Amino acid sequence: MAADTTAVGQDRFVTLGGLRTHYVEWGDEDRPAIVMLHGLRSYARTFEPLAERLAGRYRVLAPDARGRGDSDWDPRGEYYTESYVADLEQFTDRLGLDRFVLLGHSMGGTTTYVYAARHPERVGAAVVEDIGPGSSLSGEGAERIKREVANTPRDFPSREAARAYWRGIRPHISEDALESRVRHTLAPDGEGRWRWKFDLTGIAAARLDPDPARQVDLWPYVETLRCPTLVIRGGESDFLPATTIAAMAQRNPRIQTVEIPGAGHYVHDDAPDLFHHHLTRFLRSSEVLR
């Protein structure tokens, strides 16, 4: 029997907001679509192990957000939610995705809440990984990420030094996830240094911007979601409090929640089997994509 080549992610490009945007596609085009959105300092192929497991049943599409991976950097530094939502609106229009599942981790989760609330006719189901109202604004996790962004080294003398950096800020990361992160977030610069494959200066400026007009209150979007929504929390996460997801489920009965023990903020990395289990159970439920 021939191997299923659709399980291997194919690199593609599309122009969004005037920027050349890279995305990865797994699975046949005629299967139900899942769009996966990564977090602040992440990249499309962070979802590669998950997407390969889903490719036999779904078409999985994962873009590199502007300023990350193999997508163009934004010379205007517009690394804010409204820009990410606008990019997603163009992405789904260009690819003709009339009805799909939307999954987002952290920053991508914020985009998921906003897009799904604004486009209920297109999002059959939403899955959000470890972010909720208030997560990015205050609390231990928000302050940790601000510190990390502010103190991120501009480059490294070697690949091993880069690995040590990621291991230092994510001590429980698996070897496979660590290797993926180093491979897709750094590149040699030709002068013996390893530099980030994301717009460190622009992204840091946006993340640390104190302007309240740039902050997003997610509660109105959470409360108006009309699609079945699964919120997955890492049991060891410092970013999404258990009290927040309980309040979300109370305010909107379409929201289901699950907590995965032992996982931190990167649940899909820390507990891939359980993440896949809860995701597929949710996707196969009778309500999804109806």
C-alpha positions as CSV (number, residue, x, y, z in Angstrom):
1,M,0.0,0.0,0.0
2,A,1.4,3.4,-0.9
3,A,2.2,5.9,1.9
4,D,-0.3,8.7,2.5
5,T,1.8,11.6,1.4
6,T,-0.9,14.1,2.5
7,A,0.2,13.5,6.1
8,V,3.5,15.3,5.2
9,G,3.0,19.0,5.6
10,Q,3.3,21.0,2.3
11,D,4.8,24.5,2.4
12,R,2.7,27.1,0.7
13,F,2.5,30.9,0.4
14,V,-0.3,33.5,0.2
15,T,-0.3,37.3,0.4
16,L,-2.2,38.7,3.4
17,G,-2.3,42.4,4.3
18,G,0.5,43.0,1.7
19,L,2.8,40.5,3.4
20,R,4.0,37.2,1.9
21,T,2.7,34.6,4.4
22,H,3.8,31.1,4.7
23,Y,1.5,28.3,5.7
24,V,1.7,24.5,6.0
25,E,-1.1,22.2,4.7
26,W,-1.7,18.5,5.7
27,G,-4.5,16.2,4.4
28,D,-6.7,16.2,1.3
29,E,-8.4,19.3,0.2
30,D,-11.9,17.7,0.2
31,R,-11.7,16.8,4.0
32,P,-13.2,19.0,6.7
33,A,-10.8,21.9,7.4
34,I,-9.0,22.8,10.7
35,V,-7.1,26.1,10.8
36,M,-4.4,26.1,13.6
37,L,-3.0,29.4,14.9
38,H,0.2,29.4,17.0
39,G,1.3,31.6,19.9
40,L,3.4,34.7,20.4
41,R,6.9,33.3,19.8
42,S,5.9,30.2,17.9
43,Y,5.4,28.9,14.3
44,A,3.2,26.9,12.1
45,R,5.0,23.6,12.4
46,T,4.7,23.6,16.2
47,F,1.4,21.7,15.3
48,E,3.2,19.2,13.0
49,P,2.9,16.1,15.3
50,L,-0.8,16.9,15.9
51,A,-1.5,17.7,12.3
52,E,0.1,14.4,11.0
53,R,-2.2,12.5,13.3
54,L,-5.3,14.3,12.0
55,A,-4.4,14.3,8.3
56,G,-6.2,11.0,7.6
57,R,-9.5,12.6,8.5
58,Y,-9.0,16.4,8.2
59,R,-7.4,19.0,6.1
60,V,-5.1,21.0,8.5
61,L,-3.9,24.5,7.6
62,A,-1.4,26.3,9.9
63,P,0.0,29.7,9.0
64,D,3.1,31.4,10.3
65,A,1.7,34.6,11.7
66,R,3.1,37.9,10.4
67,G,6.7,38.4,11.6
68,R,7.3,34.7,12.4
69,G,8.7,31.7,10.7
70,D,8.9,32.1,6.9
71,S,6.3,34.9,6.8
72,D,7.3,38.5,6.1
73,W,8.0,40.8,8.9
74,D,5.7,43.8,9.2
75,P,7.7,47.0,8.6
76,R,4.9,48.9,10.5
77,G,5.1,46.7,13.5
78,E,1.4,45.9,13.5
79,Y,1.6,42.9,15.7
80,Y,-1.8,43.3,17.4
81,T,-5.0,41.3,17.5
82,E,-6.8,43.3,14.9
83,S,-4.0,42.7,12.4
84,Y,-4.0,38.9,13.1
85,V,-7.8,38.8,12.8
86,A,-7.7,40.7,9.5
87,D,-5.0,38.3,8.2
88,L,-7.2,35.3,9.1
89,E,-10.2,36.9,7.4
90,Q,-8.1,37.2,4.2
91,F,-6.6,33.7,4.6
92,T,-10.0,32.0,4.9
93,D,-11.4,34.0,2.0
94,R,-8.4,33.3,-0.3
95,L,-8.6,29.5,0.5
96,G,-12.3,29.4,0.1
97,L,-12.9,28.1,3.6
98,D,-16.7,28.5,4.1
99,R,-17.0,26.3,7.2
100,F,-14.1,25.1,9.3
101,V,-12.8,24.4,12.8
102,L,-10.6,27.0,14.3
103,L,-7.9,26.1,16.9
104,G,-5.6,28.6,18.5
105,H,-2.9,28.5,21.2
106,S,-2.2,31.5,23.4
107,M,-2.0,34.5,21.0
108,G,-3.7,32.4,18.4
109,G,-6.4,31.7,20.9
110,T,-7.1,35.4,21.2
111,T,-7.5,35.5,17.5
112,T,-9.8,32.5,17.6
113,Y,-12.1,34.0,20.2
114,V,-12.4,37.3,18.2
115,Y,-12.8,35.7,14.7
116,A,-15.2,33.0,15.9
117,A,-17.4,35.6,17.6
118,R,-17.4,37.8,14.5
119,H,-17.9,35.1,11.9
120,P,-20.3,32.5,13.4
121,E,-21.5,31.5,10.0
122,R,-18.0,30.2,9.1
123,V,-16.6,28.6,12.4
124,G,-18.2,25.3,13.0
125,A,-16.3,24.8,16.2
126,A,-13.5,26.5,18.1
127,V,-10.7,25.1,20.2
128,V,-8.6,27.3,22.4
129,E,-5.4,26.3,24.2
130,D,-4.5,27.9,27.5
131,I,-5.8,31.5,27.2
132,G,-8.8,33.3,28.4
133,P,-10.0,36.7,29.4
134,G,-7.4,38.6,31.3
135,S,-4.6,36.0,30.6
136,S,-2.4,38.5,28.7
137,L,-3.2,41.5,30.8
138,S,-2.3,40.5,34.4
139,G,-1.3,37.6,36.6
140,E,1.8,35.5,37.0
141,G,1.9,34.1,33.5
142,A,1.4,37.5,31.8
143,E,4.2,39.0,33.9
144,R,6.5,36.0,33.1
145,I,6.0,36.4,29.3
146,K,6.6,40.2,29.5
147,R,9.9,39.5,31.3
148,E,10.9,36.8,28.8
149,V,10.1,39.0,25.8
150,A,11.9,42.0,27.3
151,N,15.0,39.9,28.2
152,T,15.2,37.7,25.1
153,P,18.8,37.5,23.7
154,R,19.1,39.0,20.2
155,D,21.2,36.0,19.0
156,F,23.3,33.1,20.2
157,P,26.9,32.0,19.6
158,S,25.8,28.4,18.7
159,R,22.9,26.2,18.2
160,E,23.6,24.5,21.5
161,A,23.4,27.9,23.3
162,A,20.0,28.4,21.6
163,R,18.8,25.0,22.8
164,A,20.0,25.8,26.3
165,Y,18.0,29.1,26.2
166,W,14.7,27.3,25.3
167,R,15.4,24.6,27.8
168,G,15.9,27.2,30.5
169,I,12.6,28.9,30.0
170,R,10.7,25.7,29.3
171,P,12.4,23.1,31.6
172,H,9.8,20.4,31.0
173,I,9.8,20.6,27.2
174,S,10.3,17.2,25.5
175,E,13.3,16.6,23.3
176,D,11.2,16.4,20.2
177,A,9.4,19.6,20.9
178,L,12.7,21.3,21.8
179,E,14.3,20.2,18.5
180,S,11.3,21.5,16.6
181,R,11.5,24.8,18.4
182,V,15.2,25.3,17.7
183,R,14.8,24.2,14.1
184,H,11.9,26.6,13.3
185,T,12.7,29.7,15.4
186,L,16.4,30.2,14.7
187,A,18.7,30.2,11.7
188,P,22.5,30.8,11.2
189,D,23.3,34.3,10.0
190,G,26.4,33.5,8.0
191,E,28.7,35.1,10.6
192,G,28.7,32.2,13.1
193,R,25.7,33.5,15.1
194,W,22.2,32.0,15.4
195,R,19.4,34.6,15.0
196,W,15.7,34.5,15.5
197,K,13.3,33.8,12.7
198,F,10.9,36.2,14.1
199,D,10.7,40.0,14.4
200,L,12.0,40.2,18.0
201,T,12.1,44.0,18.1
202,G,8.7,44.6,16.6
203,I,6.9,41.8,18.5
204,A,8.4,42.8,21.8
205,A,7.4,46.4,21.3
206,A,3.8,45.4,20.6
207,R,3.6,42.9,23.5
208,L,5.0,45.5,25.9
209,D,2.9,48.4,24.6
210,P,1.1,49.9,27.6
211,D,-1.6,51.7,25.4
212,P,-4.9,50.5,26.8
213,A,-6.5,51.0,23.3
214,R,-4.3,48.1,22.1
215,Q,-5.5,45.7,24.8
216,V,-8.3,43.3,24.0
217,D,-11.1,42.5,26.5
218,L,-12.0,39.0,25.6
219,W,-15.1,38.7,27.7
220,P,-17.5,40.2,25.1
221,Y,-16.2,37.7,22.5
222,V,-16.3,34.7,24.9
223,E,-19.9,35.6,25.9
224,T,-21.1,35.9,22.3
225,L,-19.6,32.7,20.9
226,R,-22.2,30.7,19.1
227,C,-20.2,27.6,18.1
228,P,-19.3,24.6,20.2
229,T,-16.0,25.7,21.9
230,L,-13.5,23.6,23.8
231,V,-11.0,25.4,26.1
232,I,-8.0,23.3,27.1
233,R,-6.0,24.3,30.1
234,G,-2.6,23.0,31.2
235,G,-2.9,21.8,34.8
236,E,0.4,23.4,35.6
237,S,-0.2,26.6,33.6
238,D,0.5,30.0,35.2
239,F,-1.3,31.7,32.3
240,L,-4.9,30.6,32.4
241,P,-6.4,30.3,35.9
242,A,-8.8,27.4,36.6
243,T,-11.2,30.1,38.0
244,T,-11.3,31.8,34.6
245,I,-12.3,28.8,32.6
246,A,-15.0,27.9,35.2
247,A,-16.4,31.4,34.8
248,M,-16.2,31.1,31.0
249,A,-18.3,27.9,31.0
250,Q,-20.8,29.5,33.4
251,R,-21.2,32.6,31.2
252,N,-21.6,30.7,27.9
253,P,-23.1,27.1,27.9
254,R,-21.5,26.4,24.5
255,I,-18.1,26.3,26.1
256,Q,-16.7,23.0,27.3
257,T,-13.5,22.9,29.4
258,V,-10.8,20.3,30.1
259,E,-7.7,20.5,32.2
260,I,-4.7,18.3,31.3
261,P,-2.7,17.3,34.4
262,G,1.1,17.9,34.3
263,A,1.0,20.2,31.2
264,G,2.0,23.8,31.3
265,H,1.1,26.6,28.9
266,Y,2.2,24.6,25.8
267,V,-0.3,21.8,26.3
268,H,0.1,20.4,22.7
269,D,3.8,20.0,23.4
270,D,3.7,18.9,27.0
271,A,0.9,16.3,26.7
272,P,0.5,15.5,23.0
273,D,-1.4,12.2,23.4
274,L,-4.0,13.7,25.9
275,F,-4.3,16.8,23.8
276,H,-5.0,14.7,20.7
277,H,-7.5,12.6,22.7
278,H,-9.6,15.5,24.0
279,L,-9.5,17.3,20.6
280,T,-10.6,14.3,18.5
281,R,-13.4,13.4,21.0
282,F,-14.6,17.0,20.8
283,L,-14.4,17.1,17.0
284,R,-16.3,13.8,16.6
285,S,-19.1,15.0,18.9
286,S,-22.5,15.3,17.2
287,E,-22.7,19.1,17.3
288,V,-19.4,19.9,15.6
289,L,-19.6,21.2,12.0
290,R,-23.3,20.8,11.8
